[in-house]
């Protein structure tokens, strides 16, 4: 399966990548094409807008979180789910070459997990989005630098954003011609687009509702009017086969001897960490455990592959909204409470006392509960003075300090998510702080930590493991956590079987 694909990059943040990528997805979809949206890096917010524009889930591609070897399989999975796409649009992160230090010690012009790194892994051409306000002929030097810096990164064209007068556009086109870079589009400075933002960037699309749909429609219209869509399609179709032949020849049927609950074969292929799932399911006859995933405006952060992996592990996955649902789904055996902005909805979350009580009771009964960042806050005793679930003897508060960055972590204790000593990569992204109150007479915490990692200031122990509760600020992608989905589903299954025996 060869997927036409193009990467939308920029010299740095703020040039208009999200506008162009989202608008391109919407404009191509309006032409009747099936479009597959992807985002380089760990960001959860941009994929929400991509999903609105494309009509299918936005997916992340991050070599740091999942490893280089999984980028192509994850991309291929997204490009053919729920149906094969005609074109994939991959939005970059920060500047084209901005990444982190290569964990393998290799050197090169592109940072590890940068947009250029992912473009190289996918053998995908790059469209550079350049904010043209305040520049004209000098754009030639900028384009020359970005097209020659890394021979392994192919810049196939430029889209100028925020151009002024027709004369300004002429100068920009002349500069691009001098640098030998095709101009694929010019967006004018007067075309106003407003997407509300707050302390951690854009407000997630799931929170905005109708205004988000209006913003996506505006982006799509802007790109349709200012970008040569046929030229973008030609560039995407020139990408050729994916490296390693990934995605080719993987549509055969599963073997005849298979588990009682057949596993989605494609899910197993895109995530090597899930390869043990057939063995786990083949050994057991069971009624499927129900794993509920928090959703709604307060919990918008989550990777599309997580529910798919849980389904592959034999769980029945359902969603619930802690803001609106007064009780948990029926017969629930485990919870996954991901990230989001509970601080923006704290009054509503606190007012839903019946649901908070059910969450606490489920955790006390021994069901697996996996909570990341916003989920950690929800399980705390309080958030900014508002009562939360009280699963953890800790209080959470908003701060003025942004905690942001990749972490190379080791599991501090065994939990339904990981065995003690398991090494994972994750990232933090929050402006809150958690203040544990669970101390014994010697000042030690009663709950175990979730993760250890090192920072310039010294070693860090973060999060909580308490029974089958795993709560932490660290966001992880389960394709980078060995056996995560299998362990969560197995813990939910054990809890269900214990309930059934008790009945």
C-alpha positions in Angstrom: 0.0 0.0 0.0 1.7 3.2 -1.2 0.2 6.2 0.4 0.6 9.7 -1.2 1.9 11.9 1.6 3.3 15.3 2.4 4.8 16.9 5.5 3.8 20.4 6.5 6.8 22.1 8.2 8.0 25.6 9.0 11.2 27.4 10.1 9.8 27.6 13.6 6.7 27.8 15.7 4.1 30.4 14.8 4.5 30.4 11.0 1.0 28.8 10.4 1.6 25.0 10.2 -1.6 24.1 11.9 -3.6 26.5 9.8 -2.2 25.1 6.6 -2.3 21.4 7.6 -5.9 21.6 8.9 -7.0 23.7 6.0 -5.4 21.3 3.6 -7.1 18.3 5.1 -10.5 20.1 4.9 -10.0 21.4 1.4 -8.9 18.1 0.0 -11.8 16.3 1.8 -14.2 18.8 0.3 -12.9 17.7 -3.1 -14.0 14.2 -2.3 -10.7 12.7 -1.3 -10.2 10.5 1.8 -7.5 12.2 3.9 -5.5 10.8 6.7 -4.3 13.3 9.4 -1.0 12.9 11.4 1.0 15.0 13.8 4.7 14.8 14.5 5.4 14.8 18.3 3.3 14.2 21.4 0.8 17.0 21.0 -2.8 16.1 21.6 -4.5 19.4 20.6 -3.7 19.8 16.9 -4.9 16.3 16.1 -8.3 17.2 17.4 -8.6 19.9 14.7 -7.2 17.6 12.2 -9.9 15.0 13.0 -12.7 17.6 12.5 -11.2 18.5 9.1 -10.5 14.9 7.9 -13.5 13.1 9.4 -11.2 10.4 11.0 -9.0 10.3 14.0 -5.8 12.4 14.1 -2.8 10.3 14.9 0.7 11.1 16.3 4.1 10.0 15.0 6.8 10.4 17.6 10.1 8.4 17.4 10.9 9.4 20.9 7.8 7.9 22.4 7.5 4.8 20.4 10.9 4.2 18.7 12.0 4.8 15.1 10.9 1.3 14.0 7.2 2.0 14.8 6.8 5.3 12.9 6.1 3.6 9.5 3.7 0.9 10.9 1.8 3.5 12.9 1.6 5.8 9.9 0.4 2.9 7.7 -2.2 1.9 10.3 -3.6 5.5 10.4 -3.6 5.8 6.6 -5.8 2.8 6.1 -8.1 3.1 9.2 -11.1 3.2 9.0 -10.5 3.0 5.2 -7.5 3.5 2.9 -6.8 7.2 2.4 -6.1 9.0 -0.9 -3.5 11.2 0.7 -1.9 11.7 4.1 -1.0 15.1 5.6 1.5 15.1 8.4 1.9 18.3 10.4 5.3 18.9 11.8 6.4 20.3 15.2 8.3 23.5 16.0 11.0 24.2 13.3 11.8 21.6 10.6 15.0 20.5 12.2 14.2 21.0 15.9 14.3 17.9 18.0 16.1 16.3 20.9 19.5 14.7 21.4 19.7 11.4 19.5 19.5 8.7 22.1 21.7 6.5 19.9 24.5 9.0 19.9 24.4 9.6 16.2 25.0 13.1 14.8 23.3 14.8 11.9 21.7 18.0 10.8 18.2 17.0 12.0 17.3 16.6 15.7 15.9 13.2 16.8 12.1 13.2 16.7 12.1 16.4 14.6 9.9 17.0 11.7 12.8 16.3 9.3 13.5 13.1 11.1 9.9 11.8 10.7 9.9 13.0 7.0 13.0 11.0 6.4 11.6 7.9 8.1 8.5 8.2 5.9 10.5 9.2 2.7 7.9 12.1 2.5 8.4 15.4 0.7 8.2 18.6 2.8 6.1 21.7 2.2 7.6 24.7 4.1 5.2 27.2 5.6 6.8 30.6 5.9 5.4 33.6 7.7 6.1 36.3 5.2 5.2 39.3 7.2 8.2 41.5 7.4 10.3 39.7 4.7 10.4 39.7 0.9 13.7 39.1 -1.0 15.3 37.7 2.1 13.0 34.7 1.8 15.4 33.4 -0.8 18.2 33.1 1.7 15.9 31.4 4.2 14.6 28.9 1.6 18.2 28.3 0.4 19.2 27.4 3.9 16.3 25.1 4.6 16.6 23.2 1.3 20.4 22.6 1.5 21.0 22.1 5.2 20.1 18.4 5.2 20.5 16.5 1.9 18.2 13.7 3.4 15.2 16.1 3.7 13.4 17.0 0.5 11.7 20.4 0.6 9.3 20.2 -2.4 7.7 23.6 -2.1 6.7 26.6 0.0 3.5 28.2 1.1 3.8 31.8 2.1 1.6 32.9 5.0 0.5 36.4 5.9 1.6 38.0 2.6 0.6 41.7 2.2 -0.1 43.4 -1.1 0.0 41.9 -4.6 3.5 43.5 -5.0 4.6 41.7 -1.8 3.4 38.4 -3.3 5.4 39.2 -6.5 8.6 39.7 -4.5 8.0 36.5 -2.5 7.5 34.5 -5.6 10.7 36.0 -7.2 12.6 35.1 -4.0 11.4 31.5 -4.1 12.2 31.2 -7.8 15.8 32.5 -7.1 16.1 29.7 -4.4 14.7 27.1 -6.8 11.7 26.3 -4.6 8.2 26.0 -6.1 5.5 28.2 -4.6 2.5 26.0 -3.8 0.4 28.8 -2.3 0.2 32.3 -0.8 -2.1 33.1 2.1 -2.9 36.8 2.6 -2.3 38.7 5.8 -5.9 40.2 5.8 -7.5 36.7 6.0 -8.3 36.6 9.7 -8.6 33.3 11.5 -9.3 33.2 15.2 -9.0 30.0 17.3 -9.2 30.7 21.1 -6.1 29.9 23.1 -5.2 29.7 26.8 -2.4 28.7 29.1 -1.3 25.5 27.2 -2.0 26.6 23.7 -5.2 26.2 21.5 -8.4 25.2 23.3 -9.1 21.6 22.3 -11.7 21.2 19.6 -13.8 19.0 21.8 -14.2 21.8 24.3 -15.1 24.5 21.7 -17.8 22.7 19.8 -19.4 24.9 17.1 -16.6 27.5 17.2 -14.0 24.8 16.4 -16.1 23.6 13.4 -16.3 27.2 12.2 -12.5 27.6 12.6 -11.8 24.5 10.6 -14.2 25.6 7.9 -12.4 28.9 7.7 -9.0 27.3 7.5 -10.3 25.0 4.8 -11.7 27.9 2.8 -8.5 29.9 3.2 -6.3 27.0 1.9 -8.7 26.2 -0.9 -8.5 29.7 -2.2 -4.8 30.3 -1.7 -3.1 27.0 -2.3 -2.6 25.0 -5.5 -4.2 21.8 -4.4 -3.2 19.9 -7.6 0.4 20.8 -7.1 0.3 19.6 -3.5 -1.3 16.3 -4.7 1.4 15.9 -7.4 4.1 16.4 -4.7 2.4 13.9 -2.4 2.1 11.3 -5.1 5.8 11.6 -5.8 6.7 10.2 -2.4 6.9 6.6 -3.7 6.9 3.4 -1.6 7.3 3.6 2.1 10.7 2.6 3.5 11.0 -1.1 4.2 7.9 -2.0 2.3 5.8 -1.4 5.4 2.1 -1.7 4.7 2.6 -3.9 1.7 1.0 -7.4 1.7 -0.5 -7.3 5.2 -4.1 -7.9 4.3 -4.2 -11.7 4.5 -6.6 -13.4 6.9 -5.6 -14.5 10.3 -4.6 -18.2 10.8 -7.4 -20.7 11.2 -6.4 -21.6 14.7 -7.1 -18.4 16.5 -8.4 -17.2 19.9 -12.1 -17.5 20.8 -12.3 -13.7 20.5 -10.4 -13.0 17.2 -7.8 -10.2 17.5 -7.7 -7.4 15.0 -4.6 -8.5 13.0 -3.8 -5.1 11.8 -3.6 -3.8 15.3 -1.0 -6.4 16.2 1.0 -5.5 13.2 1.3 -1.8 13.9 2.5 -2.2 17.4 5.2 -4.7 18.2 4.5 -4.3 21.9 1.2 -6.0 21.3 2.6 -9.3 19.9 2.0 -11.2 23.1 -1.8 -10.6 23.0 -2.8 -13.8 21.0 -1.1 -16.0 23.6 -2.8 -14.2 26.5 -6.3 -14.5 24.9 -5.8 -18.0 23.6 -5.2 -19.4 27.1 -8.4 -18.1 28.7 -12.1 -18.5 28.2 -13.7 -15.4 29.6 -16.4 -12.9 29.4 -14.8 -9.8 28.0 -13.8 -7.2 30.6 -15.2 -3.7 30.2 -12.6 -0.9 30.2 -14.1 2.7 30.3 -12.1 5.6 29.0 -12.8 9.1 30.2 -13.9 11.5 27.5 -15.8 14.8 27.1 -14.5 18.4 27.4 -12.4 17.8 30.5 -10.5 14.8 29.2 -9.5 15.4 25.5 -6.0 14.1 25.5 -5.5 10.5 24.3 -3.8 8.6 21.5 -6.1 6.9 19.0 -4.2 3.6 19.3 -4.9 3.1 23.0 -8.6 2.0 22.7 -7.6 -0.1 19.6 -4.9 -1.9 21.6 -7.3 -2.6 24.5 -9.8 -4.0 22.0 -7.1 -6.2 20.5 -6.3 -7.4 24.0 -9.9 -8.6 24.4 -11.5 -5.8 26.3 -14.8 -4.1 25.5 -14.0 -0.4 25.4 -16.6 2.2 26.3 -16.4 6.0 26.9 -17.8 8.1 29.7 -17.9 11.8 30.4 -17.1 12.7 34.0 -18.7 16.1 33.5 -22.1 14.8 32.4 -22.5 11.1 33.2 -23.9 10.6 36.7 -22.7 7.0 36.9 -20.0 4.8 35.4 -20.9 2.4 32.5 -22.5 -0.8 33.5 -20.3 -3.7 34.6 -17.1 -1.7 34.3 -13.9 -3.5 35.2 -11.2 -0.8 34.7 -10.7 2.9 34.0 -8.4 4.9 31.8 -8.4 8.6 32.6 -6.2 10.5 30.3 -5.1 14.1 30.0 -7.0 17.3 29.4 -8.0 20.4 31.3 -9.9 19.5 34.4 -8.8 22.8 35.9 -11.1 24.5 33.4 -14.0 22.4 34.4 -13.3 21.8 38.0 -16.6 23.1 39.3 -18.6 20.7 37.1 -16.3 17.7 37.9 -16.6 18.4 41.6 -20.4 18.8 41.4 -20.8 15.3 39.9 -20.3 13.8 43.4 -22.1 10.5 42.5 -19.7 9.6 39.8 -16.7 10.7 41.9 -17.9 8.3 44.6 -18.2 5.5 42.1 -14.7 6.0 40.7 -13.3 5.9 44.3 -15.2 2.8 45.1 -14.0 1.0 41.9 -10.4 1.9 42.7 -10.8 0.6 46.3 -12.4 -2.6 45.1 -9.2 -3.4 43.1 -10.1 -2.6 39.5 -7.2 -1.2 37.4 -7.3 2.6 37.1 -4.7 4.2 34.8 -4.6 8.0 35.1 -2.4 10.5 33.3 -2.0 14.1 34.1 -5.6 15.3 34.1 -6.5 11.9 35.4 -4.0 12.3 38.2 -5.7 15.5 39.2 -9.2 13.9 39.1 -8.1 11.1 41.4 -6.6 13.6 43.9 -8.4 14.6 47.1 -8.9 18.1 45.7 -8.1 20.4 42.8 -7.8 24.1 43.7 -9.9 23.5 46.7 -12.7 21.6 44.9 -13.3 18.0 46.1 -12.2 15.4 43.5 -12.4 11.6 43.7 -10.2 11.2 46.8 -8.5 8.0 45.5 -5.1 9.6 46.3 -4.3 11.3 49.5 -3.0 14.4 47.7 -4.1 17.8 46.7 -3.6 19.5 43.3 -3.2 23.2 42.6 -2.7 25.4 39.5 0.7 27.2 39.4 2.3 29.8 37.2 5.0 27.4 36.1 4.9 25.4 32.9 6.4 21.9 33.2 7.1 20.6 29.7 9.5 18.1 28.1 10.4 14.6 27.2 11.3 12.2 30.0 13.4 9.0 30.0 11.7 7.1 32.8 11.8 3.8 34.7 8.8 2.2 36.4 9.3 2.6 40.1 6.8 -0.1 41.1 4.8 -2.8 39.4 1.4 -1.7 38.3 -1.3 -2.7 35.7 0.6 -0.4 33.2 4.2 -1.7 33.6 6.5 -4.0 35.6 8.9 -2.4 38.0 12.1 -1.6 36.2 10.5 -1.1 32.7 12.1 1.7 30.9 9.8 4.0 28.9 9.8 7.4 27.3 7.1 9.9 27.9 6.5 13.6 28.2 5.1 16.2 30.7 2.8 19.1 29.8 1.1 20.9 32.7 0.9 24.0 34.9 -0.4 22.2 38.0 1.4 20.7 40.9 0.4 17.7 43.1 1.0 17.9 46.9 1.0 14.4 48.5 -0.5 14.3 52.0 0.0 10.6 52.5 3.0 10.5 54.9 3.7 8.2 57.8 5.3 9.2 61.1 8.7 9.3 59.4 7.6 11.5 56.6 7.5 8.7 53.9 4.7 8.4 51.4 2.4 5.5 51.9 1.9 5.0 48.2 4.8 4.0 45.9 6.0 6.3 43.2 5.1 5.5 39.6 8.3 6.6 37.8 11.9 7.5 38.4 13.9 9.7 36.1 16.9 12.1 36.2 16.9 15.8 35.6 19.7 18.4 35.8 18.5 19.1 39.4 18.8 15.5 40.4 16.7 12.3 40.5 12.9 12.5 40.4 10.3 10.1 41.7 6.9 11.0 40.4 3.3 9.7 40.5 1.5 7.1 42.5 1.1 3.3 42.5 -1.5 2.3 45.0 -3.0 -1.2 44.6 -4.0 -1.3 41.0 -4.1 2.4 40.6 -1.4 4.0 38.4 -1.5 7.8 38.5 1.2 10.1 37.1 1.8 13.3 35.2 3.8 11.4 32.6 2.0 10.9 29.2 3.0 7.7 27.5 2.2 6.1 24.1 1.4 2.4 24.8 3.2 1.3 21.7 6.3 2.5 23.6 5.4 0.7 26.8 6.0 -3.1 26.5 2.9 -5.0 27.1 0.9 -2.0 28.5 -2.5 -2.8 26.8 -2.2 -6.5 27.6 -1.5 -5.8 31.2 -4.4 -3.4 31.6 -6.8 -5.7 29.9 -5.5 -8.7 32.0 -6.0 -6.8 35.2 -9.5 -5.8 34.2 -10.2 -9.4 33.3 -8.9 -10.6 36.7 -11.1 -8.1 38.5 -14.1 -9.2 36.4 -13.5 -12.9 37.2 -13.2 -12.1 40.9 -16.6 -10.3 40.7 -18.2 -13.2 38.9 -16.9 -15.7 41.4 -18.2 -13.5 44.3 -21.6 -13.5 42.6 
